[in-house]
Amino acid sequence: MASRVLDATSFYAGVPFSSQEQGFTTPLVFEEIKHIKKNHGAVQTLIDLGRLHIIEPEKKFTNIILEKANQTGDLPNLSKEDVSVLALCIQIDGELVTDDYTVSNVAKHLELKVTPIMTKGISKILDSVYFCPACNKVQKKMSDCPICGSKLRRRSAERKPSSNPVSKRAVV
């Protein structure tokens, strides 16, 4: 059975509370979900029973996520919490439980297993590009258009076959 790495949406959906499987998350996600007052005692109980483990991902795995998310154009749309669960997923060779589209997209680029919670999940792996709505020029990163100064927008472009995903086995 794969190790299940839980992002914040997993907790909001009640996944760890309705499952007997062990779950893993990061300190950043744990801090993010602390405000769930009615379930905080339940979260602590899961930790006490050894059904929920909070692990800080190693820096080398965080760097892999940052590099891949930058390549795919998803980096500006990932939070620190998102990066941390993706890094932990690589580190423990886990299965990511999430409904977050951007997190799922980066995970799929890295050939990680993703289990959606309340959606059907993503059907295509996409790269993001940034374009100027005024002059229609495509840029590599999110900023203002260097030509006309308009705020760039993000759109998806189908993944090119040459995009080379990083597998855990190649990293470790």
Contacts in CASP RR format, 6 or more apart in sequence:
PFRMAT RR
TARGET T0000
AUTHOR 0000-0000-0000
METHOD contacts of the structure
MODEL  1
MASRVLDATSFYAGVPFSSQEQGFTTPLVFEEIKHIKKNHGAVQTLIDLG
RLHIIEPEKKFTNIILEKANQTGDLPNLSKEDVSVLALCIQIDGELVTDD
YTVSNVAKHLELKVTPIMTKGISKILDSVYFCPACNKVQKKMSDCPICGS
KLRRRSAERKPSSNPVSKRAVV
1 21 0 8 1.000
2 93 0 8 1.000
2 94 0 8 1.000
2 95 0 8 1.000
2 113 0 8 1.000
3 22 0 8 1.000
3 23 0 8 1.000
3 24 0 8 1.000
3 92 0 8 1.000
3 93 0 8 1.000
3 94 0 8 1.000
3 95 0 8 1.000
4 19 0 8 1.000
4 21 0 8 1.000
4 22 0 8 1.000
4 23 0 8 1.000
4 24 0 8 1.000
4 94 0 8 1.000
4 95 0 8 1.000
4 97 0 8 1.000
4 115 0 8 1.000
5 23 0 8 1.000
5 24 0 8 1.000
5 25 0 8 1.000
5 85 0 8 1.000
5 88 0 8 1.000
5 89 0 8 1.000
5 92 0 8 1.000
5 94 0 8 1.000
5 95 0 8 1.000
5 96 0 8 1.000
5 97 0 8 1.000
6 15 0 8 1.000
6 16 0 8 1.000
6 23 0 8 1.000
6 24 0 8 1.000
6 25 0 8 1.000
6 29 0 8 1.000
6 52 0 8 1.000
6 85 0 8 1.000
6 97 0 8 1.000
7 25 0 8 1.000
7 29 0 8 1.000
7 81 0 8 1.000
7 82 0 8 1.000
7 85 0 8 1.000
7 96 0 8 1.000
7 97 0 8 1.000
7 98 0 8 1.000
7 100 0 8 1.000
7 103 0 8 1.000
8 29 0 8 1.000
8 32 0 8 1.000
8 33 0 8 1.000
8 81 0 8 1.000
9 98 0 8 1.000
9 99 0 8 1.000
9 100 0 8 1.000
9 117 0 8 1.000
10 16 0 8 1.000
10 25 0 8 1.000
10 97 0 8 1.000
10 98 0 8 1.000
10 117 0 8 1.000
11 25 0 8 1.000
11 29 0 8 1.000
11 33 0 8 1.000
11 36 0 8 1.000
11 39 0 8 1.000
11 43 0 8 1.000
12 33 0 8 1.000
12 36 0 8 1.000
13 99 0 8 1.000
13 117 0 8 1.000
13 118 0 8 1.000
14 39 0 8 1.000
15 97 0 8 1.000
15 117 0 8 1.000
16 23 0 8 1.000
16 43 0 8 1.000
16 46 0 8 1.000
16 51 0 8 1.000
16 52 0 8 1.000
17 39 0 8 1.000
17 42 0 8 1.000
17 46 0 8 1.000
20 51 0 8 1.000
21 51 0 8 1.000
22 50 0 8 1.000
22 51 0 8 1.000
22 52 0 8 1.000
22 53 0 8 1.000
23 51 0 8 1.000
23 52 0 8 1.000
23 53 0 8 1.000
24 52 0 8 1.000
24 53 0 8 1.000
24 54 0 8 1.000
24 55 0 8 1.000
24 88 0 8 1.000
24 92 0 8 1.000
24 94 0 8 1.000
25 52 0 8 1.000
25 53 0 8 1.000
25 54 0 8 1.000
25 55 0 8 1.000
25 85 0 8 1.000
25 88 0 8 1.000
26 54 0 8 1.000
26 55 0 8 1.000
26 56 0 8 1.000
26 57 0 8 1.000
26 81 0 8 1.000
26 84 0 8 1.000
26 85 0 8 1.000
26 87 0 8 1.000
26 88 0 8 1.000
27 54 0 8 1.000
27 56 0 8 1.000
27 84 0 8 1.000
28 80 0 8 1.000
28 81 0 8 1.000
28 84 0 8 1.000
29 81 0 8 1.000
29 84 0 8 1.000
29 85 0 8 1.000
30 43 0 8 1.000
30 54 0 8 1.000
32 81 0 8 1.000
33 43 0 8 1.000
34 40 0 8 1.000
36 43 0 8 1.000
43 52 0 8 1.000
46 52 0 8 1.000
47 53 0 8 1.000
47 54 0 8 1.000
55 88 0 8 1.000
55 91 0 8 1.000
55 92 0 8 1.000
56 84 0 8 1.000
57 84 0 8 1.000
57 87 0 8 1.000
57 88 0 8 1.000
57 90 0 8 1.000
57 91 0 8 1.000
58 87 0 8 1.000
58 91 0 8 1.000
60 171 0 8 1.000
61 87 0 8 1.000
61 88 0 8 1.000
61 90 0 8 1.000
61 91 0 8 1.000
61 171 0 8 1.000
62 83 0 8 1.000
62 84 0 8 1.000
62 87 0 8 1.000
64 87 0 8 1.000
64 90 0 8 1.000
64 110 0 8 1.000
64 166 0 8 1.000
64 171 0 8 1.000
65 78 0 8 1.000
65 83 0 8 1.000
65 86 0 8 1.000
65 87 0 8 1.000
65 90 0 8 1.000
65 106 0 8 1.000
65 110 0 8 1.000
66 75 0 8 1.000
66 83 0 8 1.000
68 106 0 8 1.000
68 109 0 8 1.000
68 110 0 8 1.000
68 165 0 8 1.000
68 166 0 8 1.000
69 75 0 8 1.000
69 78 0 8 1.000
69 83 0 8 1.000
69 86 0 8 1.000
69 106 0 8 1.000
71 109 0 8 1.000
71 127 0 8 1.000
71 163 0 8 1.000
72 105 0 8 1.000
72 106 0 8 1.000
72 109 0 8 1.000
72 126 0 8 1.000
72 127 0 8 1.000
72 128 0 8 1.000
72 163 0 8 1.000
73 127 0 8 1.000
73 128 0 8 1.000
73 129 0 8 1.000
73 130 0 8 1.000
73 141 0 8 1.000
73 154 0 8 1.000
74 102 0 8 1.000
74 105 0 8 1.000
74 106 0 8 1.000
74 128 0 8 1.000
76 141 0 8 1.000
76 142 0 8 1.000
76 154 0 8 1.000
77 102 0 8 1.000
77 128 0 8 1.000
77 154 0 8 1.000
78 86 0 8 1.000
78 102 0 8 1.000
78 103 0 8 1.000
78 106 0 8 1.000
82 100 0 8 1.000
82 102 0 8 1.000
82 103 0 8 1.000
82 106 0 8 1.000
85 96 0 8 1.000
85 98 0 8 1.000
85 103 0 8 1.000
86 96 0 8 1.000
86 103 0 8 1.000
86 106 0 8 1.000
86 107 0 8 1.000
86 110 0 8 1.000
86 112 0 8 1.000
89 95 0 8 1.000
89 96 0 8 1.000
89 107 0 8 1.000
89 112 0 8 1.000
90 110 0 8 1.000
90 112 0 8 1.000
90 168 0 8 1.000
90 171 0 8 1.000
93 168 0 8 1.000
94 112 0 8 1.000
94 113 0 8 1.000
95 112 0 8 1.000
95 113 0 8 1.000
95 114 0 8 1.000
95 115 0 8 1.000
96 103 0 8 1.000
96 104 0 8 1.000
96 107 0 8 1.000
96 112 0 8 1.000
96 113 0 8 1.000
96 114 0 8 1.000
96 115 0 8 1.000
97 114 0 8 1.000
97 115 0 8 1.000
97 117 0 8 1.000
98 104 0 8 1.000
98 107 0 8 1.000
98 114 0 8 1.000
98 115 0 8 1.000
98 116 0 8 1.000
98 117 0 8 1.000
99 116 0 8 1.000
99 117 0 8 1.000
99 118 0 8 1.000
99 119 0 8 1.000
99 121 0 8 1.000
101 121 0 8 1.000
101 122 0 8 1.000
104 114 0 8 1.000
104 116 0 8 1.000
104 121 0 8 1.000
104 122 0 8 1.000
105 122 0 8 1.000
105 125 0 8 1.000
105 126 0 8 1.000
107 114 0 8 1.000
108 114 0 8 1.000
108 122 0 8 1.000
108 125 0 8 1.000
109 125 0 8 1.000
109 159 0 8 1.000
109 163 0 8 1.000
109 165 0 8 1.000
110 165 0 8 1.000
110 166 0 8 1.000
110 167 0 8 1.000
111 165 0 8 1.000
111 167 0 8 1.000
114 121 0 8 1.000
114 122 0 8 1.000
124 158 0 8 1.000
124 159 0 8 1.000
125 159 0 8 1.000
126 156 0 8 1.000
126 157 0 8 1.000
126 158 0 8 1.000
126 159 0 8 1.000
127 156 0 8 1.000
127 157 0 8 1.000
127 158 0 8 1.000
127 159 0 8 1.000
127 160 0 8 1.000
127 163 0 8 1.000
128 154 0 8 1.000
128 155 0 8 1.000
128 156 0 8 1.000
128 157 0 8 1.000
129 138 0 8 1.000
129 139 0 8 1.000
129 154 0 8 1.000
129 155 0 8 1.000
129 156 0 8 1.000
129 157 0 8 1.000
130 138 0 8 1.000
130 139 0 8 1.000
130 140 0 8 1.000
130 141 0 8 1.000
130 142 0 8 1.000
130 143 0 8 1.000
130 152 0 8 1.000
130 153 0 8 1.000
130 154 0 8 1.000
130 155 0 8 1.000
131 137 0 8 1.000
131 138 0 8 1.000
131 139 0 8 1.000
131 152 0 8 1.000
131 153 0 8 1.000
131 155 0 8 1.000
132 139 0 8 1.000
132 145 0 8 1.000
132 147 0 8 1.000
132 148 0 8 1.000
132 149 0 8 1.000
132 150 0 8 1.000
132 152 0 8 1.000
132 153 0 8 1.000
133 150 0 8 1.000
133 153 0 8 1.000
134 145 0 8 1.000
134 148 0 8 1.000
134 149 0 8 1.000
134 150 0 8 1.000
135 145 0 8 1.000
135 147 0 8 1.000
135 148 0 8 1.000
135 150 0 8 1.000
137 145 0 8 1.000
137 147 0 8 1.000
139 145 0 8 1.000
139 146 0 8 1.000
139 152 0 8 1.000
142 152 0 8 1.000
142 154 0 8 1.000
143 152 0 8 1.000
144 150 0 8 1.000
144 151 0 8 1.000
144 152 0 8 1.000
145 151 0 8 1.000
145 152 0 8 1.000
END
